[in-house]
Amino acid sequence: MPHRCPRETVFKMMHRCWVLTGLVWATFLFSTSARGASGITNGQAAVDVLGQLDDGGNVSFTKAVPNGNPTDQGLWNPRNSVLDTEGHRLFVSDSLNNRVLVFDLDTNNNFVDRTADHVLGQPNFTSNDPTTTATGLYNPTGLT
């Protein structure tokens, strides 16, 4: 069943929290299970990132620019996300690319890779035309 999340944050099962950051064009993963009694410590570092890759294709915590033209690996102003724990998918609204990216997850809801498997609102991963049709999206922000 999908979990609805507040804008810019989605809590995953198994003590993890994804935080969407529009100005950095990325989604950061914070572990909340191995940190003290509450599972969280002030100033803790993210353990993974989605939407920002370096020139070698590795995740980058410091790159703060859109990944060029739309691709199946970059985000431009992610605004919201929904985790489908039964279908093992993460939906991320990529608002300035006028689309929603869908990432297939393994049975534990972990990433298989950092490449989107499906795109909603565009005919392919390299288009970002704003439309308001049955097959197009214009600046999607909210997901439920």
N, CA, C and O of each residue as an XYZ file, in Angstrom:
576
protein
N       0.841     -1.174      0.000
C       0.000      0.000      0.000
C       0.886      1.237      0.000
O       1.884      1.265      0.720
N       0.560      2.250     -0.774
C       1.373      3.471     -0.813
C       1.301      4.225      0.502
O       0.274      4.215      1.181
N       2.407      4.883      0.856
C       2.457      5.729      2.039
C       2.448      7.168      1.580
O       3.306      7.578      0.798
N       1.491      7.934      2.056
C       1.461      9.340      1.725
C       2.502     10.054      2.569
O       2.692      9.721      3.739
N       3.168     11.022      1.989
C       4.225     11.690      2.738
C       4.043     13.198      2.656
O       3.461     13.702      1.696
N       4.535     13.921      3.656
C       4.487     15.377      3.590
C       5.427     15.876      2.511
O       6.363     15.176      2.127
N       5.187     17.072      2.025
C       6.017     17.644      0.973
C       7.486     17.620      1.373
O       7.851     18.011      2.482
N       8.309     17.159      0.463
C       9.751     17.114      0.570
C      10.305     16.046      1.500
O      11.512     16.038      1.741
N       9.487     15.144      2.036
C      10.018     14.063      2.853
C       9.167     12.813      2.657
O       7.942     12.897      2.577
N       9.815     11.660      2.581
C       9.091     10.389      2.605
C       9.804      9.467      3.576
O      11.020      9.296      3.500
N       9.049      8.875      4.487
C       9.629      7.929      5.423
C       9.445      6.535      4.872
O       8.332      6.136      4.529
N      10.523      5.803      4.787
C      10.470      4.443      4.285
C      10.369      3.484      5.459
O      10.680      3.825      6.600
N       9.934      2.303      5.149
C       9.925      1.242      6.150
C      11.370      0.942      6.544
O      12.297      1.346      5.843
N      11.561      0.262      7.619
C      12.857     -0.205      8.085
C      13.821      0.927      8.426
O      15.003      0.848      8.092
N      13.340      1.970      9.079
C      14.177      2.992      9.695
C      15.018      3.787      8.704
O      16.219      3.957      8.910
N      14.406      4.269      7.642
C      15.103      5.123      6.696
C      14.207      6.296      6.333
O      12.981      6.185      6.346
N      14.825      7.405      6.013
C      14.078      8.607      5.658
C      14.686      9.219      4.406
O      15.876      9.533      4.386
N      13.884      9.392      3.365
C      14.311     10.089      2.154
C      13.891     11.535      2.273
O      12.740     11.820      2.605
N      14.803     12.456      2.008
C      14.508     13.883      2.056
C      14.751     14.465      0.680
O      15.864     14.377      0.160
N      13.727     15.059      0.077
C      13.845     15.666     -1.239
C      14.290     17.100     -1.094
O      13.748     17.842     -0.275
N      15.278     17.501     -1.884
C      15.812     18.857     -1.805
C      15.750     19.499     -3.175
O      16.557     19.182     -4.049
N      14.809     20.389     -3.368
C      14.621     21.021     -4.658
C      15.791     21.853     -5.121
O      16.082     21.881     -6.317
N      16.479     22.541     -4.209
C      17.565     23.422     -4.618
C      18.855     22.670     -4.932
O      19.749     23.225     -5.571
N      18.966     21.424     -4.496
C      20.146     20.629     -4.798
C      19.808     19.594     -5.876
O      20.696     18.885     -6.350
N      18.565     19.505     -6.256
C      18.107     18.593     -7.307
C      18.463     17.159     -6.989
O      18.959     16.430     -7.848
N      18.210     16.750     -5.749
C      18.548     15.395     -5.334
C      17.603     14.947     -4.227
O      16.827     15.731     -3.681
N      17.696     13.670     -3.918
C      16.970     13.058     -2.833
C      17.982     12.337     -1.962
O      18.692     11.457     -2.446
N      18.062     12.690     -0.689
C      19.045     12.124      0.219
C      18.409     11.080      1.127
O      17.271     11.247      1.565
N      19.143      9.998      1.414
C      18.689      8.955      2.326
C      19.443      9.061      3.638
O      20.673      9.082      3.661
N      18.693      9.129      4.731
C      19.268      9.133      6.066
C      18.836      7.860      6.781
O      17.658      7.503      6.762
N      19.779      7.180      7.405
C      19.468      6.006      8.211
C      19.005      6.489      9.570
O      19.611      7.384     10.159
N      17.925      5.893     10.069
C      17.419      6.298     11.381
C      17.405      5.130     12.354
O      16.731      5.198     13.382
N      18.138      4.052     12.051
C      18.083      2.885     12.937
C      19.332      2.706     13.792
O      19.229      2.167     14.894
N      20.493      3.130     13.339
C      21.734      2.838     14.058
C      22.259      4.043     14.827
O      23.449      4.086     15.138
N      21.428      5.009     15.139
C      21.880      6.245     15.762
C      21.202      6.456     17.106
O      20.076      6.953     17.143
N      21.826      6.107     18.178
C      21.304      6.426     19.502
C      19.931      5.846     19.779
O      19.406      5.066     18.984
N      19.358      6.222     20.890
C      18.069      5.685     21.305
C      16.948      6.111     20.383
O      16.017      5.341     20.148
N      17.016      7.325     19.853
C      15.947      7.803     18.980
C      16.175      7.408     17.541
O      15.271      7.558     16.719
N      17.364      6.902     17.202
C      17.652      6.528     15.828
C      18.165      7.681     14.992
O      18.513      7.486     13.827
N      18.221      8.876     15.554
C      18.654     10.053     14.804
C      19.609     10.856     15.667
O      19.392     10.999     16.870
N      20.674     11.386     15.055
C      21.560     12.296     15.775
C      21.633     13.609     15.019
O      21.495     13.639     13.796
N      21.846     14.680     15.741
C      21.977     15.982     15.108
C      23.178     15.989     14.175
O      24.259     15.535     14.551
N      23.001     16.494     12.978
C      24.095     16.645     12.036
C      24.565     15.374     11.364
O      25.621     15.374     10.732
N      23.810     14.287     11.480
C      24.252     13.038     10.862
C      24.282     13.165      9.345
O      23.518     13.931      8.758
N      25.171     12.410      8.724
C      25.355     12.461      7.277
C      24.369     11.541      6.573
O      23.946     10.521      7.119
N      24.014     11.917      5.358
C      23.204     11.051      4.510
C      24.031      9.831      4.123
O      25.254      9.918      4.009
N      23.370      8.699      3.923
C      24.076      7.471      3.561
C      23.926      7.117      2.080
O      24.620      6.230      1.584
N      23.030      7.800      1.376
C      22.830      7.536     -0.044
C      22.177      8.760     -0.671
O      21.648      9.620      0.033
N      22.216      8.833     -1.986
C      21.615      9.954     -2.707
C      21.040      9.454     -4.024
O      21.573      8.530     -4.639
N      19.961     10.066     -4.440
C      19.304      9.740     -5.700
C      19.182     11.019     -6.511
O      18.732     12.035     -5.982
N      19.570     10.998     -7.782
C      19.379     12.157     -8.648
C      20.609     12.988     -8.896
O      20.557     13.923     -9.694
N      21.709     12.689     -8.250
C      22.953     13.418     -8.484
C      24.093     12.426     -8.652
O      24.439     11.697     -7.722
N      24.667     12.406     -9.834
C      25.797     11.533    -10.137
C      26.984     12.373    -10.566
O      26.815     13.427    -11.179
N      28.194     11.907    -10.244
C      29.385     12.600    -10.714
C      29.678     12.170    -12.157
O      28.920     11.392    -12.736
N      30.755     12.664    -12.726
C      31.080     12.357    -14.115
C      31.365     10.878    -14.348
O      31.269     10.403    -15.480
N      31.717     10.140    -13.288
C      31.975      8.712    -13.406
C      30.746      7.849    -13.178
O      30.832      6.622    -13.210
N      29.588      8.489    -12.944
C      28.359      7.742    -12.714
C      28.150      7.318    -11.275
O      27.254      6.523    -10.990
N      28.964      7.835    -10.358
C      28.839      7.525     -8.941
C      27.979      8.576     -8.254
O      27.891      9.714     -8.716
N      27.339      8.191     -7.143
C      26.515      9.159     -6.420
C      27.380     10.297     -5.908
O      28.530     10.093     -5.518
N      26.811     11.504     -5.914
C      27.531     12.691     -5.465
C      26.688     13.418     -4.427
O      25.533     13.760     -4.681
N      27.269     13.650     -3.265
C      26.577     14.393     -2.209
C      26.820     15.890     -2.328
O      26.164     16.673     -1.641
N      27.750     16.308     -3.187
C      28.140     17.713     -3.230
C      27.764     18.416     -4.528
O      27.822     19.644     -4.586
N      27.389     17.697     -5.548
C      26.999     18.321     -6.815
C      25.650     18.996     -6.615
O      24.710     18.364     -6.133
N      25.544     20.249     -6.971
C      24.307     20.991     -6.717
C      23.805     21.667     -7.985
O      23.435     22.842     -7.969
N      23.794     20.927     -9.066
C      23.269     21.437    -10.334
C      22.426     20.342    -10.966
O      22.637     19.161    -10.687
N      21.461     20.721    -11.825
C      20.715     19.685    -12.529
C      21.672     18.853    -13.383
O      22.683     19.361    -13.867
N      21.350     17.582    -13.564
C      22.188     16.698    -14.372
C      21.961     16.942    -15.861
O      21.604     16.021    -16.595
N      22.167     18.184    -16.309
C      22.024     18.502    -17.735
C      20.603     18.305    -18.218
O      19.647     18.639    -17.520
N      20.471     17.767    -19.401
C      19.154     17.497    -19.975
C      18.487     16.349    -19.228
O      19.160     15.603    -18.517
N      17.170     16.199    -19.379
C      16.484     15.114    -18.665
C      17.070     13.751    -19.028
O      17.357     13.467    -20.191
N      17.238     12.924    -18.013
C      17.726     11.555    -18.195
C      16.955     10.639    -17.252
O      16.049     11.075    -16.542
N      17.323      9.385    -17.259
C      16.705      8.432    -16.343
C      17.427      8.393    -14.999
O      17.100      7.566    -14.148
N      18.407      9.280    -14.798
C      19.159      9.297    -13.545
C      19.174     10.648    -12.837
O      19.593     10.724    -11.682
N      18.733     11.705    -13.492
C      18.806     13.030    -12.887
C      17.445     13.578    -12.508
O      16.421     13.187    -13.069
N      17.449     14.489    -11.550
C      16.236     15.162    -11.101
C      16.426     16.664    -11.213
O      17.536     17.174    -11.061
N      15.323     17.374    -11.485
C      15.352     18.824    -11.522
C      14.173     19.316    -10.697
O      13.037     19.368    -11.169
N      14.471     19.675     -9.451
C      13.491     20.152     -8.489
C      12.482     19.065     -8.097
O      11.285     19.212     -8.341
N      12.971     17.967     -7.485
C      12.025     16.962     -6.975
C      11.179     17.567     -5.876
O      11.694     18.275     -5.011
N       9.873     17.292     -5.903
C       8.962     17.959     -4.976
C       8.269     17.029     -3.996
O       7.936     17.449     -2.888
N       8.043     15.783     -4.373
C       7.322     14.882     -3.493
C       7.623     13.462     -3.906
O       8.112     13.217     -5.008
N       7.334     12.531     -3.028
C       7.563     11.134     -3.355
C       6.570     10.258     -2.610
O       6.025     10.639     -1.575
N       6.354      9.093     -3.158
C       5.474      8.098     -2.544
C       6.140      6.747     -2.679
O       6.627      6.388     -3.751
N       6.162      5.999     -1.587
C       6.719      4.658     -1.578
C       5.580      3.648     -1.654
O       4.669      3.675     -0.827
N       5.629      2.765     -2.632
C       4.679      1.670     -2.772
C       5.362      0.430     -2.204
O       6.160     -0.205     -2.893
N       5.055      0.075     -0.946
C       5.753     -1.022     -0.280
C       5.307     -2.387     -0.787
O       6.053     -3.358     -0.660
N       4.122     -2.487     -1.354
C       3.668     -3.767     -1.887
C       4.193     -4.004     -3.295
O       4.588     -5.121     -3.629
N       4.202     -2.955     -4.132
C       4.714     -3.074     -5.499
C       6.212     -2.843     -5.588
O       6.816     -3.034     -6.644
N       6.819     -2.423     -4.458
C       8.258     -2.172     -4.374
C       8.709     -1.155     -5.427
O       9.563     -1.434     -6.269
N       8.097      0.045     -5.345
C       8.439      1.134     -6.251
C       8.456      2.442     -5.481
O       7.695      2.628     -4.531
N       9.343      3.357     -5.904
C       9.378      4.713     -5.373
C       9.021      5.665     -6.506
O       9.663      5.651     -7.557
N       7.998      6.493     -6.296
C       7.556      7.494     -7.258
C       8.086      8.847     -6.799
O       7.878      9.224     -5.646
N       8.766      9.585     -7.672
C       9.325     10.892     -7.337
C       8.840     11.909     -8.367
O       9.058     11.734     -9.566
N       8.177     12.977     -7.896
C       7.764     14.033     -8.824
C       8.988     14.893     -9.160
O       9.590     15.516     -8.286
N       9.330     14.908    -10.421
C      10.472     15.667    -10.955
C       9.868     16.886    -11.635
O       9.726     16.928    -12.857
N       9.514     17.886    -10.817
C       8.585     18.929    -11.262
C       9.062     19.761    -12.443
O       8.274     20.002    -13.358
N      10.303     20.207    -12.469
C      10.730     21.071    -13.575
C      11.058     20.281    -14.846
O      11.261     20.876    -15.904
N      11.112     18.968    -14.756
C      11.176     18.122    -15.948
C       9.787     17.635    -16.347
O       9.643     16.840    -17.276
N       8.757     18.121    -15.632
C       7.361     17.847    -15.978
C       7.070     16.352    -16.071
O       6.482     15.877    -17.043
N       7.498     15.615    -15.028
C       7.326     14.161    -15.072
C       7.374     13.578    -13.666
O       7.728     14.256    -12.701
N       7.016     12.327    -13.580
C       7.184     11.534    -12.365
C       8.059     10.349    -12.740
O       7.747      9.614    -13.676
N       9.154     10.163    -12.012
C      10.032      9.028    -12.246
C       9.658      7.905    -11.287
O       9.330      8.144    -10.125
N       9.712      6.682    -11.792
C       9.373      5.502    -11.006
C      10.610      4.617    -10.924
O      11.169      4.212    -11.944
N      11.025      4.324     -9.701
C      12.203      3.496     -9.460
C      11.744      2.156     -8.896
O      11.084      2.110     -7.858
N      12.091      1.070     -9.575
C      11.796     -0.256     -9.053
C      12.754     -0.563     -7.909
O      13.943     -0.255     -7.988
N      12.234     -1.171     -6.846
C      13.016     -1.507     -5.664
C      13.060     -3.022     -5.494
O      12.271     -3.742     -6.106
N      13.985     -3.507     -4.660
C      14.005     -4.941     -4.377
C      12.917     -5.258     -3.343
O      12.186     -4.358     -2.930
N      12.802     -6.504     -2.926
C      11.725     -6.902     -2.015
C      11.842     -6.287     -0.629
O      10.885     -6.318      0.144
N      13.021     -5.721     -0.302
C      13.207     -4.998      0.963
C      13.062     -3.496      0.781
O      13.370     -2.728      1.693
N      12.595     -3.069     -0.388
C      12.406     -1.663     -0.737
C      13.701     -0.873     -0.740
O      13.731      0.291     -0.340
N      14.780     -1.517     -1.196
C      16.061     -0.864     -1.431
C      16.231     -0.672     -2.932
O      15.641     -1.399     -3.731
N      17.046      0.318     -3.311
C      17.304      0.532     -4.726
C      18.083     -0.626     -5.322
O      19.016     -1.149     -4.712
N      17.688     -1.014     -6.513
C      18.457     -1.974     -7.304
C      19.605     -1.223     -7.962
O      20.725     -1.726     -8.053
N      19.306     -0.007     -8.422
C      20.286      0.915     -8.999
C      19.703      2.319     -8.873
O      18.645      2.484     -8.266
N      20.347      3.309     -9.416
C      19.853      4.689     -9.335
C      19.309      5.185    -10.662
O      19.335      6.380    -10.955
N      18.817      4.247    -11.458
C      18.251      4.563    -12.759
C      16.741      4.344    -12.702
O      16.280      3.278    -12.293
N      15.972      5.355    -13.114
C      14.514      5.205    -13.134
C      14.130      4.115    -14.129
O      14.758      3.963    -15.177
N      13.102      3.371    -13.788
C      12.639      2.281    -14.637
C      11.450      2.675    -15.490
O      11.195      2.062    -16.527
N      10.717      3.697    -15.061
C       9.522      4.143    -15.788
C       9.405      5.654    -15.649
O       9.910      6.242    -14.693
N       8.735      6.273    -16.609
C       8.478      7.711    -16.556
C       7.002      7.945    -16.845
O       6.446      7.362    -17.775
N       6.373      8.796    -16.048
C       4.985      9.199    -16.249
C       4.965     10.668    -16.640
O       5.692     11.473    -16.059
N       4.149     11.021    -17.608
C       4.006     12.417    -17.998
C       4.863     12.840    -19.173
O       4.729     13.963    -19.660
N       5.744     11.961    -19.642
C       6.590     12.234    -20.812
C       6.687     10.945    -21.632
O       6.547      9.852    -21.085
N       6.925     11.069    -22.943
C       6.997      9.857    -23.774
C       8.275      9.049    -23.560
O       8.334      7.872    -23.916
N       9.313      9.690    -22.968
C      10.584      9.001    -22.745
C      11.355      9.764    -21.663
O      10.878     10.778    -21.154
N      12.540      9.275    -21.319
C      13.323      9.886    -20.245
C      14.033     11.175    -20.650
O      14.531     11.893    -19.782
N      14.093     11.484    -21.931
C      14.841     12.660    -22.388
C      13.954     13.828    -22.781
O      14.462     14.862    -23.214
N      12.647     13.690    -22.643
C      11.711     14.780    -22.956
C      11.267     15.454    -21.663
O      11.208     14.819    -20.610
N      10.956     16.739    -21.752
C      10.391     17.433    -20.585
C       9.416     18.530    -20.996
O       9.316     19.558    -20.326
N       8.693     18.313    -22.099
C       7.728     19.303    -22.579
C       6.551     19.423    -21.620
O       5.934     18.417    -21.271
N       6.230     20.650    -21.187
C       5.083     20.825    -20.294
C       3.776     20.696    -21.083
O       3.547     21.443    -22.034
N       2.942     19.770    -20.697
C       1.644     19.587    -21.338
C       0.608     19.254    -20.281
O       0.941     18.823    -19.177
N      -0.627     19.455    -20.625
C      -1.723     19.061    -19.750
C      -2.678     18.201    -20.569
O      -3.785     18.621    -20.907
N      -2.231     17.004    -20.875
C      -3.017     16.042    -21.639
C      -3.119     14.752    -20.832
O      -2.618     14.669    -19.711
N      -3.766     13.760    -21.406
C      -3.888     12.462    -20.726
C      -2.533     11.789    -20.550
O      -2.374     10.943    -19.671
N      -1.561     12.153    -21.371
C      -0.239     11.520    -21.280
C       0.857     12.479    -20.854
O       2.017     12.079    -20.761
N       0.516     13.752    -20.589
C       1.536     14.744    -20.247
C       1.295     15.404    -18.911
O       0.170     15.442    -18.411
N       2.371     15.926    -18.337
C       2.284     16.634    -17.064
C       2.931     18.006    -17.179
O       3.818     18.232    -18.003
N       2.463     18.915    -16.331
C       3.035     20.251    -16.252
C       3.352     20.536    -14.791
O       2.448     20.762    -13.988
N       4.653     20.525    -14.444
C       5.122     20.852    -13.109
C       4.434     20.057    -12.006
O       3.846     20.653    -11.103
N       4.491     18.722    -12.052
C       3.830     17.936    -10.999
C       4.513     18.148     -9.654
O       5.740     18.146     -9.565
N       3.718     18.328     -8.620
C       4.305     18.562     -7.300
C       3.796     17.551     -6.269
O       4.604     16.986     -5.533
N       2.524     17.312     -6.193
C       1.977     16.448     -5.155
C       1.728     15.039     -5.643
O       1.264     14.825     -6.763
N       2.043     14.082     -4.791
C       1.752     12.669     -5.066
C       1.025     12.101     -3.857
O       1.323     12.463     -2.718
N       0.082     11.222     -4.104
C      -0.622     10.550     -2.991
C      -0.736      9.076     -3.276
O      -1.292      8.332     -2.469
